[in-house]
Amino acid sequence: MAADVADAVAALDEFDVSYETNPMGTVIETDSIDELLAAVAAAHKAVEGDRVSTFLKVDDKRTSDAPAAAKVEGVEEALGRAARRERGE
């Protein structure tokens, strides 16, 4: 599925969005819901397959313009360390 995911992620480059792909999905950030929906539609259409599933969760926090990375930073601050580790550490 890596090639299909790569096709979807590459389609995002045509839009005014920031994104980060992780093992469980891709986080997309933009100031416009219309830009977000257009980018997601383009990513969905970029995958050539007989069946394509796209899951969309919108977090529209209108009282803050903090990026998604700030959520991870908050967890790391509470932990007092990075919010990740390698197995066996």
Secondary structure, 3 states (H helix, E strand, C coil): CHHHHHHHHHHHHHCCCEEEEECCEEEEECCCHHHHHHHHHHHHHHCCCCCCCCCCCCCCCCCCCCCCHHHHHHHHHHHCCCCCCCCCC
